[in-house]
Amino acid sequence: MQALLNFLASLRNTAKDAFKVELSGSNVAEMQDQSDATADVLTFSENITSIEIYHSEATPQSFTVNGLTLIVAAGGWRSPIAGTPAKTVGIPTGVNCIVARLV
């Protein structure tokens, strides 16, 4: 009986470690808006691995992050981001937006 209890305890610990979830990309490290842009480019202090973008335009807008073009609908978008790691975000000309680098 003790051997069975030890086995079950070991199995529980193994399963707990196998399904360990670590949250990332949910804390704002930096936030900028269109007034921070130079030639429609926002520059953050570190490479972007997760991002949140908000705008309220009537139509979807294109943002360039890590070499990828993101088409973002009004109301915003939040996600980890792949591509070639970079510190910059290209924003649409004349669009009011808020962009946050998440960690």
C-alpha positions as CSV (number, residue, x, y, z in Angstrom):
1,M,0.0,0.0,0.0
2,Q,2.8,2.4,0.9
3,A,4.4,1.7,-2.5
4,L,1.2,2.7,-4.3
5,L,0.9,5.9,-2.2
6,N,4.5,6.8,-3.1
7,F,3.9,6.1,-6.7
8,L,0.7,8.3,-6.7
9,A,2.6,11.1,-5.0
10,S,5.4,10.9,-7.5
11,L,2.9,10.9,-10.4
12,R,1.1,14.0,-8.9
13,N,4.4,15.9,-8.6
14,T,5.4,14.9,-12.2
15,A,2.1,16.1,-13.6
16,K,2.3,19.3,-11.6
17,D,5.7,20.1,-13.1
18,A,4.6,19.1,-16.6
19,F,1.6,21.5,-16.6
20,K,3.4,24.4,-14.9
21,V,2.1,27.6,-16.5
22,E,4.1,30.8,-16.5
23,L,2.4,34.0,-17.5
24,S,4.4,36.4,-19.6
25,G,3.5,39.4,-21.7
26,S,0.9,40.7,-19.3
27,N,2.7,43.5,-17.6
28,V,3.3,46.9,-19.2
29,A,7.0,47.7,-19.3
30,E,6.7,50.8,-21.5
31,M,3.9,52.7,-23.2
32,Q,4.0,55.2,-26.0
33,D,1.6,57.0,-28.3
34,Q,1.8,58.8,-31.6
35,S,3.3,61.9,-30.0
36,D,6.4,59.8,-29.1
37,A,7.0,58.8,-32.8
38,T,9.7,60.0,-35.0
39,A,8.8,59.7,-38.7
40,D,5.9,57.3,-37.7
41,V,8.2,55.0,-35.7
42,L,8.1,54.4,-32.0
43,T,11.3,53.3,-30.4
44,F,11.3,51.3,-27.1
45,S,14.2,50.7,-24.8
46,E,14.3,46.9,-25.3
47,N,13.3,44.4,-28.0
48,I,9.6,43.6,-28.2
49,T,8.5,40.1,-27.4
50,S,4.9,40.9,-26.5
51,I,2.8,44.0,-27.4
52,E,-0.5,45.7,-27.0
53,I,-1.8,48.1,-29.6
54,Y,-4.9,50.3,-29.3
55,H,-6.5,52.7,-31.7
56,S,-10.1,53.9,-32.3
57,E,-10.1,54.4,-36.1
58,A,-13.2,53.1,-38.0
59,T,-11.0,50.8,-40.2
60,P,-8.3,48.3,-39.3
61,Q,-4.8,49.9,-39.3
62,S,-1.3,48.4,-40.2
63,F,1.5,48.4,-37.6
64,T,4.9,47.0,-38.2
65,V,6.5,45.1,-35.3
66,N,9.6,42.8,-35.5
67,G,9.4,42.9,-39.3
68,L,5.8,41.7,-39.3
69,T,2.8,43.7,-40.5
70,L,-0.1,43.5,-38.0
71,I,-3.5,44.6,-39.1
72,V,-5.2,45.8,-35.9
73,A,-8.9,46.5,-35.6
74,A,-10.3,49.3,-33.5
75,G,-10.4,48.5,-29.8
76,G,-6.9,46.9,-29.7
77,W,-4.9,43.8,-29.8
78,R,-2.6,42.1,-27.3
79,S,-0.3,39.2,-28.0
80,P,3.2,37.8,-27.8
81,I,5.0,38.6,-31.1
82,A,7.5,36.6,-33.1
83,G,9.6,37.9,-36.1
84,T,13.0,39.4,-35.9
85,P,13.3,41.0,-32.4
86,A,13.5,44.8,-32.6
87,K,12.8,47.8,-30.5
88,T,10.7,49.7,-33.0
89,V,7.0,49.8,-34.1
90,G,6.0,51.4,-37.3
91,I,2.6,53.2,-36.9
92,P,0.2,54.5,-39.5
93,T,0.5,58.2,-40.4
94,G,-2.1,60.4,-38.7
95,V,-3.5,57.7,-36.5
96,N,-3.9,58.3,-32.7
97,C,-2.7,55.1,-31.0
98,I,-1.3,53.7,-27.8
99,V,1.4,51.0,-28.0
100,A,2.7,49.1,-25.0
101,R,5.7,46.8,-24.8
102,L,4.7,44.0,-22.5
103,V,6.9,41.7,-20.3
